[in-house]
Every structure is written in structure tokens, then in C-alpha cells.
Amino acid sequence: MENSLWNKIAFWQKTQSKVDLGVYLSADELTVFEPSAQPSHMKIAFEQHDWHSAFSQLSRELSGANLQIVLSSDYYQLLVVDKPAVEEAEMTQALQWAIKDMVSVPVTELHLDYFETPQSTANKLTVVVVERTLLSNMVTVAEQLDVTIAGISIEEMAISNLSKDAHQAKLVLCHKPGSELMLTVIKQGQLFMQRSVRGFSQIDTVAAAELSFGVADNLSLELQRSMDYFESQLRQAPVTSIELLMGGAREELAKLLSTNFNQQVNVVECQSVADKLSELAYLEFSLSVQEEAA
């Protein structure tokens, strides 16, 4: 997967001055990152896929918006399947057959993309599944309002941008309010593994004084299992740091986790997780330029 679901939509673009923006799209809000002289974040609330309302307000605030969008997990599903033994050109069709019994809607109504773990020996693919009409409606409304969508990605891929300049692997814990904890291992801008860690959906509401009563130790066990898998099954060197992208008593959690691991535990500085994901979405612009130059 090339860090986007629909990366080739240049035929919708009009000749005008564009403003590159990073956008994190949650179920009911756009978080927009504008990297001007004074970088800022803007929140645009909307209801039930009301793209017209969301993009109308965005176009009024920032004319000529050119967006790199990161979808929240509300919009997509990840499925792990055996890699079909077919040519690349036939892969999408083969994956439709592979996932048809794993989804609740006809595969013809879904948009599929996929990625493979670097250096994986398991011969597996991770398939990204999104409702086709959701994407097409969003892009169509954006075009009508002179908002350009340059690319669409997902949370796991966006988080891999935290490591684009790092040669050693990092383990990242990302938590959004009310959601399960997402664990990823990233290295040099690539996603090596991802999993949902259940049982910690309210971790941002736990008081600092209460984290030591089992929460930090239970989380440490989950981290150790994932680190063992990364080293033994993926045959990789140990991660060199643990990064916390979350709200709540994150500084205290970092201190408690540090006592259980040799790796440094860092807090990813941000006002909110949505803000940071919109910034990581924006990084796709520079990565696209690098890929074109390569």
C-alpha cells in the first residue's frame, strides 16, 4: 500500500493557488493542520457523513485547500489474509474472493487496498476495506466545492511517518478517547506490525495515582508480547524506544513503563491525538515529493 487509498485523482484538480493541508477525519470532525509561519489546527464538526457541510466551511476558511487525509478507524477495517498466488495486476480481484466471507456487505460495494509487512516470512497481506460510496461521495462533494483531495491514508500508515528519519524500530501506542489502544511497530517510515490491544479503551481517564494499580503492569505484559513477536517472528532487532501518543496521565504512564523496560519511553508531544494525526497526514506531501524524485 503506497500510503494512500486514492492517490491518483489529478483529473479533478483545477489550476489555482493551492494550500496544502493535513486532515484527520474522525466520525464527526475534521481536524485540519495548516503549516504556515505559525502552524495551527482547526476543528470542523459535521454530522453523519455530511461532506458538504464540512468542506463548505473548510473552503470558506481556506480557499484552494489541497488535502492529505487520514481516515480514523471508524471508516475502515483491516483484514489479514493469505497472500494470493497471482500477479500484481490480478491481486485486487483475488483479494475480493479472499475477504468475501469476512465482511458483511458485498465486496463490489467496497474499495480495497492492501499492504505487506516488510521482511515478513508469513506470506500474509493486510487488506484495507472501505465503503466505496463513502469515498466516492466524499471526493465528489470536495470537487464541487473546489477542495482537492491529493491522497487518503489510514491511521496505521500515518503513524509510520513518526519514524521516517529513524533507522531503528519504535513501538508506538496510540489511543483515542473511547477507542481500543492501537499498537504499531515502525521503522524508517514503514509499518512492520499493528494490533489492537483490548482492555485499555479508558486509559486516558485513569488518574495518575491509579496507573500503578495494575494498569501499567498489565500494559507492560502486552508490550512485551508484541516485542517478542517482532523479534522472533519478524526476525528484527529490538525496538529502541516506546512512544506514547495519547491523552490522560501520559507522563506518569511513561515513568511507570520505563521501570519495566530497558528502552526509553517517550511521550509524543501534542495538544490532542487528532492534532498529531493531522500533522502526520501533512507529511505525506513531502514524502510524495521524495518518491517522485527517486
Kinemage of the C-alpha trace (Angstrom):
@kinemage 1
@onewidth
@group {chain A} dominant
@subgroup {mainchain}
@vectorlist {calphas} color= white
{ca met a 1} P 0.000 0.000 0.000
{ca glu a 2} L 1.519 3.327 -1.069
{ca asn a 3} L 0.277 5.248 1.993
{ca ser a 4} L -2.959 6.205 0.232
{ca leu a 5} L -6.223 4.657 -0.846
{ca trp a 6} L -6.967 7.009 -3.731
{ca asn a 7} L -3.712 8.665 -4.666
{ca lys a 8} L -4.377 9.358 -8.351
{ca ile a 9} L -7.187 11.870 -8.659
{ca ala a 10} L -5.322 14.590 -10.567
{ca phe a 11} L -8.080 14.859 -13.172
{ca trp a 12} L -10.236 16.630 -10.558
{ca gln a 13} L -7.662 19.309 -9.931
{ca lys a 14} L -8.178 22.852 -11.237
{ca thr a 15} L -5.499 25.416 -12.000
{ca gln a 16} L -5.429 27.687 -8.973
{ca ser a 17} L -3.299 28.521 -5.987
{ca lys a 18} L -3.378 25.545 -3.656
{ca val a 19} L -2.919 25.437 0.097
{ca asp a 20} L -1.527 22.094 1.255
{ca leu a 21} L -3.261 20.881 4.419
{ca gly a 22} L -3.129 17.762 6.565
{ca val a 23} L -6.536 16.470 7.662
{ca tyr a 24} L -7.533 13.847 10.196
{ca leu a 25} L -11.088 12.688 9.558
{ca ser a 26} L -12.916 11.259 12.575
{ca ala a 27} L -16.545 10.152 12.697
{ca asp a 28} L -17.843 13.668 13.333
{ca glu a 29} L -14.969 16.111 12.921
{ca leu a 30} L -12.252 17.329 10.583
{ca thr a 31} L -9.005 18.280 12.273
{ca val a 32} L -7.079 20.458 9.832
{ca phe a 33} L -3.366 21.251 10.134
{ca glu a 34} L -2.119 24.368 8.378
{ca pro a 35} L 1.706 24.562 8.375
{ca ser a 36} L 2.003 28.329 7.939
{ca ala a 37} L 4.524 30.614 9.609
{ca gln a 38} L 2.506 29.974 12.750
{ca pro a 39} L 1.251 26.368 12.398
{ca ser a 40} L -2.321 25.949 13.562
{ca his a 41} L -5.084 23.373 13.901
{ca met a 42} L -8.719 23.949 13.008
{ca lys a 43} L -11.691 21.806 14.052
{ca ile a 44} L -14.750 21.442 11.812
{ca ala a 45} L -17.652 19.447 13.227
{ca phe a 46} L -20.180 17.692 10.981
{ca glu a 47} L -22.904 15.054 11.231
{ca gln a 48} L -23.289 11.625 9.590
{ca his a 49} L -21.057 11.965 6.520
{ca asp a 50} L -22.286 15.486 5.741
{ca trp a 51} L -19.312 16.228 3.496
{ca his a 52} L -20.992 19.319 2.032
{ca ser a 53} L -21.182 20.987 5.434
{ca ala a 54} L -17.607 20.044 6.336
{ca phe a 55} L -15.964 21.047 3.059
{ca ser a 56} L -18.085 24.199 2.674
{ca gln a 57} L -16.766 25.515 5.966
{ca leu a 58} L -13.227 24.467 5.085
{ca ser a 59} L -13.336 26.226 1.704
{ca arg a 60} L -14.664 29.396 3.340
{ca glu a 61} L -11.840 29.371 5.865
{ca leu a 62} L -9.056 28.289 3.490
{ca ser a 63} L -9.576 28.818 -0.225
{ca gly a 64} L -7.841 26.393 -2.585
{ca ala a 65} L -7.465 23.633 0.007
{ca asn a 66} L -5.352 20.677 -1.147
{ca leu a 67} L -5.798 17.830 1.332
{ca gln a 68} L -3.903 14.799 2.503
{ca ile a 69} L -6.495 12.936 4.559
{ca val a 70} L -6.011 10.314 7.245
{ca leu a 71} L -9.166 8.320 7.938
{ca ser a 72} L -9.957 7.357 11.500
{ca ser a 73} L -10.609 3.677 12.158
{ca asp a 74} L -14.350 4.493 12.152
{ca tyr a 75} L -14.199 4.386 8.357
{ca tyr a 76} L -12.198 1.264 7.563
{ca gln a 77} L -11.480 -2.306 8.564
{ca leu a 78} L -8.192 -4.215 8.441
{ca leu a 79} L -8.270 -7.886 7.468
{ca val a 80} L -5.286 -10.255 7.420
{ca val a 81} L -5.397 -12.886 4.667
{ca asp a 82} L -3.091 -15.368 2.981
{ca lys a 83} L -1.345 -13.728 0.048
{ca pro a 84} L -2.957 -14.959 -3.200
{ca ala a 85} L -0.561 -16.613 -5.630
{ca val a 86} L -1.380 -14.270 -8.518
{ca glu a 87} L 0.280 -11.493 -10.475
{ca glu a 88} L 0.144 -7.963 -9.062
{ca ala a 89} L -2.376 -6.879 -11.704
{ca glu a 90} L -4.791 -9.581 -10.533
{ca met a 91} L -4.295 -9.046 -6.796
{ca thr a 92} L -7.324 -6.829 -6.115
{ca gln a 93} L -9.714 -9.263 -7.777
{ca ala a 94} L -8.153 -12.190 -5.918
{ca leu a 95} L -8.471 -10.351 -2.606
{ca gln a 96} L -12.182 -9.789 -3.212
{ca trp a 97} L -12.620 -13.558 -3.152
{ca ala a 98} L -10.330 -13.897 -0.127
{ca ile a 99} L -12.342 -11.499 2.047
{ca lys a 100} L -15.909 -12.083 0.821
{ca asp a 101} L -16.800 -14.232 3.847
{ca met a 102} L -15.103 -11.815 6.265
{ca val a 103} L -17.238 -8.749 5.507
{ca ser a 104} L -20.931 -8.003 5.978
{ca val a 105} L -21.539 -6.253 2.647
{ca pro a 106} L -20.945 -7.370 -0.956
{ca val a 107} L -17.324 -6.917 -1.975
{ca thr a 108} L -18.481 -4.971 -5.031
{ca glu a 109} L -19.531 -2.204 -2.631
{ca leu a 110} L -16.065 -1.983 -1.078
{ca his a 111} L -12.853 -0.266 -2.028
{ca leu a 112} L -9.808 -2.430 -1.272
{ca asp a 113} L -6.172 -1.620 -0.801
{ca tyr a 114} L -3.505 -3.736 0.838
{ca phe a 115} L -0.019 -3.760 2.255
{ca glu a 116} L 2.555 -6.361 3.222
{ca thr a 117} L 4.748 -6.279 6.301
{ca pro a 118} L 8.372 -5.576 5.322
{ca gln a 119} L 10.561 -8.695 5.519
{ca ser a 120} L 7.609 -10.816 6.614
{ca thr a 121} L 8.014 -14.584 6.356
{ca ala a 122} L 4.326 -15.362 6.924
{ca asn a 123} L 3.161 -14.746 3.319
{ca lys a 124} L 0.249 -12.648 4.572
{ca leu a 125} L -1.352 -9.431 3.376
{ca thr a 126} L -3.272 -6.835 5.345
{ca val a 127} L -6.302 -5.663 3.389
{ca val a 128} L -7.800 -2.214 3.981
{ca val a 129} L -11.566 -2.223 3.423
{ca val a 130} L -13.604 0.970 2.972
{ca glu a 131} L -17.141 1.529 1.717
{ca arg a 132} L -16.798 2.601 -1.908
{ca thr a 133} L -19.731 5.032 -1.827
{ca leu a 134} L -18.304 6.778 1.222
{ca leu a 135} L -15.081 7.573 -0.616
{ca ser a 136} L -16.711 8.474 -3.923
{ca asn a 137} L -19.273 10.755 -2.282
{ca met a 138} L -16.593 12.499 -0.263
{ca val a 139} L -14.356 13.103 -3.280
{ca thr a 140} L -17.270 14.248 -5.460
{ca val a 141} L -18.506 16.802 -2.917
{ca ala a 142} L -14.965 18.061 -2.368
{ca glu a 143} L -14.531 18.600 -6.115
{ca gln a 144} L -17.800 20.530 -6.319
{ca leu a 145} L -16.532 22.901 -3.625
{ca asp a 146} L -13.058 23.339 -5.183
{ca val a 147} L -11.424 21.290 -2.448
{ca thr a 148} L -8.768 18.942 -3.826
{ca ile a 149} L -8.066 15.576 -2.217
{ca ala a 150} L -4.472 14.667 -3.021
{ca gly a 151} L -4.433 11.397 -1.074
{ca ile a 152} L -6.233 9.303 1.510
{ca ser a 153} L -4.475 7.167 4.094
{ca ile a 154} L -5.216 5.361 7.372
{ca glu a 155} L -4.095 5.805 10.975
{ca glu a 156} L -1.548 2.988 10.969
{ca met a 157} L 0.189 4.330 7.868
{ca ala a 158} L 0.162 7.894 9.172
{ca ile a 159} L 1.817 6.811 12.410
{ca ser a 160} L 4.651 5.244 10.418
{ca asn a 161} L 5.646 8.813 9.473
{ca leu a 162} L 6.867 9.250 13.054
{ca ser a 163} L 9.860 7.111 12.070
{ca lys a 164} L 10.620 8.361 8.571
{ca asp a 165} L 14.112 9.541 9.569
{ca ala a 166} L 14.832 6.826 12.158
{ca his a 167} L 16.951 3.770 11.364
{ca gln a 168} L 15.884 1.854 14.475
{ca ala a 169} L 12.426 0.496 15.174
{ca lys a 170} L 9.972 2.224 17.500
{ca leu a 171} L 6.921 0.824 19.224
{ca val a 172} L 4.066 3.346 19.212
{ca leu a 173} L 0.998 3.217 21.433
{ca cys a 174} L -1.793 5.375 20.039
{ca his a 175} L -5.013 5.929 21.939
{ca lys a 176} L -8.070 7.997 21.020
{ca pro a 177} L -10.803 8.645 23.597
{ca gly a 178} L -13.248 5.745 23.747
{ca ser a 179} L -11.228 3.535 21.386
{ca glu a 180} L -9.089 0.485 21.966
{ca leu a 181} L -5.357 1.020 22.224
{ca met a 182} L -3.536 0.699 18.896
{ca leu a 183} L -0.015 -0.729 18.913
{ca thr a 184} L 2.290 -0.328 15.938
{ca val a 185} L 5.961 -1.013 15.310
{ca ile a 186} L 7.521 1.313 12.761
{ca lys a 187} L 10.936 1.752 11.210
{ca gln a 188} L 12.197 4.144 8.520
{ca gly a 189} L 8.681 5.196 7.619
{ca gln a 190} L 7.440 1.626 7.238
{ca leu a 191} L 4.796 -0.225 9.214
{ca phe a 192} L 6.142 -3.557 10.446
{ca met a 193} L 3.251 -4.677 12.633
{ca gln a 194} L -0.014 -3.443 14.074
{ca arg a 195} L -2.552 -4.774 16.538
{ca ser a 196} L -5.384 -3.638 18.765
{ca val a 197} L -4.698 -4.036 22.485
{ca arg a 198} L -8.024 -4.619 24.190
{ca gly a 199} L -8.860 -3.661 27.745
{ca phe a 200} L -7.389 -0.158 27.712
{ca ser a 201} L -10.110 1.880 25.987
{ca gln a 202} L -10.457 4.147 29.039
{ca ile a 203} L -6.755 4.551 29.761
{ca asp a 204} L -6.946 8.308 29.201
{ca thr a 205} L -9.409 8.617 32.094
{ca val a 206} L -7.289 6.739 34.652
{ca ala a 207} L -5.829 9.069 37.265
{ca ala a 208} L -2.046 9.191 37.525
{ca ala a 209} L -2.134 7.759 41.050
{ca glu a 210} L -4.163 4.757 39.872
{ca leu a 211} L -1.958 3.721 36.951
{ca ser a 212} L 0.350 1.819 39.307
{ca phe a 213} L -2.510 -0.417 40.484
{ca gly a 214} L -2.189 -2.958 37.694
{ca val a 215} L -2.753 -0.813 34.599
{ca ala a 216} L 0.909 -0.133 33.810
{ca asp a 217} L 1.986 -3.704 34.599
{ca asn a 218} L -0.804 -5.257 32.525
{ca leu a 219} L 0.057 -2.977 29.639
{ca ser a 220} L 3.732 -3.898 30.012
{ca leu a 221} L 2.836 -7.565 29.521
{ca glu a 222} L 1.064 -6.722 26.264
{ca leu a 223} L 4.021 -4.680 25.088
{ca gln a 224} L 6.448 -7.472 25.892
{ca arg a 225} L 4.370 -9.987 23.916
{ca ser a 226} L 4.404 -7.710 20.887
{ca met a 227} L 8.117 -7.027 21.209
{ca asp a 228} L 8.838 -10.757 21.455
{ca tyr a 229} L 6.789 -11.364 18.297
{ca phe a 230} L 8.605 -8.570 16.473
{ca glu a 231} L 11.989 -10.057 17.318
{ca ser a 232} L 11.258 -13.782 16.949
{ca gln a 233} L 8.651 -13.989 14.189
{ca leu a 234} L 9.706 -10.996 12.100
{ca arg a 235} L 13.391 -11.556 12.919
{ca gln a 236} L 14.069 -7.928 13.750
{ca ala a 237} L 16.366 -6.227 16.222
{ca pro a 238} L 14.651 -4.997 19.400
{ca val a 239} L 12.776 -1.711 19.285
{ca thr a 240} L 14.850 1.149 20.649
{ca ser a 241} L 12.032 3.218 22.123
{ca ile a 242} L 8.383 3.180 23.147
{ca glu a 243} L 6.347 6.210 22.067
{ca leu a 244} L 3.078 7.230 23.746
{ca leu a 245} L 0.622 9.113 21.527
{ca met a 246} L -2.333 9.627 23.831
{ca gly a 247} L -4.016 11.908 26.338
{ca gly a 248} L -4.556 11.447 30.047
{ca ala a 249} L -1.759 10.924 32.568
{ca arg a 250} L 0.741 10.017 29.857
{ca glu a 251} L 3.807 11.395 31.665
{ca glu a 252} L 3.127 9.205 34.696
{ca leu a 253} L 2.424 6.208 32.469
{ca ala a 254} L 5.746 6.753 30.701
{ca lys a 255} L 7.561 6.733 34.057
{ca leu a 256} L 5.872 3.504 35.150
{ca leu a 257} L 6.542 1.732 31.853
{ca ser a 258} L 10.179 2.833 31.978
{ca thr a 259} L 10.703 0.754 35.108
{ca asn a 260} L 9.744 -2.406 33.190
{ca phe a 261} L 11.801 -1.899 30.024
{ca asn a 262} L 15.342 -1.044 29.027
{ca gln a 263} L 14.009 1.033 26.146
{ca gln a 264} L 13.377 4.729 26.580
{ca val a 265} L 9.687 5.597 26.902
{ca asn a 266} L 8.765 8.923 25.308
{ca val a 267} L 5.602 10.995 25.204
{ca val a 268} L 4.716 12.327 21.744
{ca glu a 269} L 4.023 15.981 22.425
{ca cys a 270} L 0.668 17.228 21.121
{ca gln a 271} L -2.467 19.000 22.289
{ca ser a 272} L -4.567 16.076 21.078
{ca val a 273} L -4.071 12.834 19.176
{ca ala a 274} L -6.224 14.211 16.345
{ca asp a 275} L -3.908 17.225 16.057
{ca lys a 276} L -0.863 14.985 15.724
{ca leu a 277} L -2.516 12.727 13.157
{ca ser a 278} L -3.375 15.766 11.033
{ca glu a 279} L 0.303 16.785 11.176
{ca leu a 280} L 1.361 13.281 10.150
{ca ala a 281} L -1.130 13.476 7.285
{ca tyr a 282} L 0.581 16.635 6.077
{ca leu a 283} L 3.941 14.831 5.984
{ca glu a 284} L 2.586 12.809 3.054
{ca phe a 285} L 3.170 15.829 0.813
{ca ser a 286} L 6.926 15.807 1.432
{ca leu a 287} L 7.066 12.024 1.123
{ca ser a 288} L 5.289 12.188 -2.244
{ca val a 289} L 7.872 14.687 -3.489
{ca gln a 290} L 10.689 12.389 -2.355
{ca glu a 291} L 9.110 9.406 -4.133
{ca glu a 292} L 8.723 11.377 -7.367
{ca ala a 293} L 12.358 12.486 -7.181
{ca ala a 294} L 13.636 8.944 -6.541
